[in-house]
Amino acid sequence: MRFGALLLLLAACAPMPLSAPKAPEAAEVRVSLVDFEFQPKALKVAPGTTLVFVNQGQAPHTVTDSRGRFDSGVLAPGAEFRRTFTEPGNYAIYCALHPYMVFSLEVGP
C-alpha cells in the first residue's frame, strides 16, 4: 500500500506538458505634445513598441527624427502620429516648428 501511495504522489509531482508560451502583443505607448514639450521627455522601450504621439496642446507640432528617418508632418491640435520602432538604438526626436521641444527614445531590451 505504501508503494502505491508513493507512486501516486510521484505522479502528482511529475511535470505536466505545457503549451507553447503565447507571444506578448506588441506594446503601445502614448507620448503627449503639450504646451511646447513632449511628455514624457524620455523613454526606453522594447523593439516592436508602437509610440502614439498625440498633440494635446493648442499649437501645431511635428514629430521629427534628427537623423531624417521619419517625420510626422504638421500635427494639428488633437491629431496623432503612430510609429513602430523595430530597430534598436537611440532616437533624438524634436518638433521642427519648435526645435527646443526634444524627446529622447532608447529602443532595446
Contacts in CASP RR format, 6 or more apart in sequence:
PFRMAT RR
TARGET T0000
AUTHOR 0000-0000-0000
METHOD contacts of the structure
MODEL  1
MRFGALLLLLAACAPMPLSAPKAPEAAEVRVSLVDFEFQPKALKVAPGTT
LVFVNQGQAPHTVTDSRGRFDSGVLAPGAEFRRTFTEPGNYAIYCALHPY
MVFSLEVGP
26 48 0 8 1.000
26 49 0 8 1.000
26 50 0 8 1.000
26 84 0 8 1.000
27 45 0 8 1.000
27 46 0 8 1.000
27 48 0 8 1.000
27 49 0 8 1.000
27 50 0 8 1.000
28 49 0 8 1.000
28 50 0 8 1.000
28 51 0 8 1.000
28 52 0 8 1.000
29 43 0 8 1.000
29 45 0 8 1.000
29 49 0 8 1.000
29 50 0 8 1.000
29 51 0 8 1.000
29 52 0 8 1.000
30 51 0 8 1.000
30 52 0 8 1.000
30 54 0 8 1.000
31 38 0 8 1.000
31 39 0 8 1.000
31 40 0 8 1.000
31 43 0 8 1.000
31 51 0 8 1.000
31 52 0 8 1.000
31 53 0 8 1.000
31 54 0 8 1.000
31 103 0 8 1.000
32 38 0 8 1.000
32 39 0 8 1.000
32 53 0 8 1.000
32 54 0 8 1.000
32 56 0 8 1.000
33 39 0 8 1.000
33 53 0 8 1.000
33 54 0 8 1.000
33 55 0 8 1.000
33 56 0 8 1.000
33 57 0 8 1.000
33 61 0 8 1.000
33 63 0 8 1.000
33 75 0 8 1.000
33 95 0 8 1.000
33 101 0 8 1.000
34 56 0 8 1.000
34 57 0 8 1.000
35 57 0 8 1.000
36 59 0 8 1.000
36 95 0 8 1.000
36 98 0 8 1.000
36 100 0 8 1.000
36 101 0 8 1.000
37 101 0 8 1.000
38 53 0 8 1.000
38 93 0 8 1.000
38 101 0 8 1.000
38 102 0 8 1.000
38 103 0 8 1.000
41 102 0 8 1.000
41 103 0 8 1.000
41 104 0 8 1.000
42 103 0 8 1.000
42 104 0 8 1.000
42 105 0 8 1.000
42 106 0 8 1.000
43 51 0 8 1.000
43 103 0 8 1.000
43 104 0 8 1.000
43 105 0 8 1.000
43 106 0 8 1.000
44 105 0 8 1.000
44 106 0 8 1.000
44 107 0 8 1.000
44 108 0 8 1.000
45 51 0 8 1.000
45 85 0 8 1.000
45 105 0 8 1.000
45 106 0 8 1.000
45 107 0 8 1.000
45 108 0 8 1.000
46 107 0 8 1.000
46 108 0 8 1.000
46 109 0 8 1.000
47 85 0 8 1.000
47 86 0 8 1.000
47 87 0 8 1.000
47 88 0 8 1.000
47 107 0 8 1.000
47 108 0 8 1.000
47 109 0 8 1.000
48 84 0 8 1.000
48 85 0 8 1.000
48 86 0 8 1.000
48 107 0 8 1.000
49 84 0 8 1.000
49 85 0 8 1.000
49 107 0 8 1.000
50 82 0 8 1.000
50 83 0 8 1.000
50 84 0 8 1.000
50 85 0 8 1.000
51 82 0 8 1.000
51 83 0 8 1.000
51 84 0 8 1.000
51 85 0 8 1.000
51 105 0 8 1.000
52 80 0 8 1.000
52 81 0 8 1.000
52 82 0 8 1.000
53 63 0 8 1.000
53 72 0 8 1.000
53 75 0 8 1.000
53 80 0 8 1.000
53 81 0 8 1.000
53 82 0 8 1.000
53 83 0 8 1.000
54 78 0 8 1.000
54 79 0 8 1.000
54 80 0 8 1.000
55 61 0 8 1.000
55 75 0 8 1.000
55 76 0 8 1.000
55 77 0 8 1.000
55 78 0 8 1.000
55 79 0 8 1.000
55 80 0 8 1.000
56 77 0 8 1.000
56 78 0 8 1.000
57 77 0 8 1.000
57 78 0 8 1.000
58 77 0 8 1.000
59 77 0 8 1.000
59 97 0 8 1.000
59 98 0 8 1.000
60 74 0 8 1.000
60 75 0 8 1.000
60 76 0 8 1.000
60 77 0 8 1.000
60 97 0 8 1.000
61 74 0 8 1.000
61 75 0 8 1.000
61 95 0 8 1.000
61 97 0 8 1.000
61 98 0 8 1.000
61 101 0 8 1.000
62 71 0 8 1.000
62 72 0 8 1.000
62 73 0 8 1.000
62 74 0 8 1.000
62 75 0 8 1.000
62 95 0 8 1.000
62 96 0 8 1.000
62 97 0 8 1.000
63 70 0 8 1.000
63 71 0 8 1.000
63 72 0 8 1.000
63 73 0 8 1.000
63 75 0 8 1.000
63 81 0 8 1.000
63 83 0 8 1.000
63 93 0 8 1.000
63 95 0 8 1.000
63 103 0 8 1.000
64 70 0 8 1.000
64 71 0 8 1.000
64 72 0 8 1.000
64 73 0 8 1.000
64 93 0 8 1.000
64 94 0 8 1.000
64 95 0 8 1.000
64 96 0 8 1.000
65 71 0 8 1.000
65 91 0 8 1.000
65 92 0 8 1.000
65 93 0 8 1.000
66 91 0 8 1.000
66 92 0 8 1.000
66 93 0 8 1.000
66 94 0 8 1.000
67 91 0 8 1.000
67 92 0 8 1.000
69 91 0 8 1.000
70 83 0 8 1.000
71 96 0 8 1.000
72 81 0 8 1.000
73 81 0 8 1.000
73 96 0 8 1.000
74 97 0 8 1.000
75 81 0 8 1.000
85 91 0 8 1.000
85 105 0 8 1.000
85 107 0 8 1.000
86 107 0 8 1.000
87 107 0 8 1.000
88 107 0 8 1.000
88 108 0 8 1.000
88 109 0 8 1.000
89 106 0 8 1.000
89 107 0 8 1.000
89 108 0 8 1.000
90 104 0 8 1.000
90 105 0 8 1.000
90 106 0 8 1.000
90 107 0 8 1.000
91 104 0 8 1.000
91 105 0 8 1.000
91 106 0 8 1.000
91 107 0 8 1.000
92 102 0 8 1.000
92 103 0 8 1.000
92 104 0 8 1.000
93 102 0 8 1.000
93 103 0 8 1.000
93 104 0 8 1.000
93 105 0 8 1.000
94 101 0 8 1.000
94 102 0 8 1.000
94 103 0 8 1.000
95 101 0 8 1.000
END
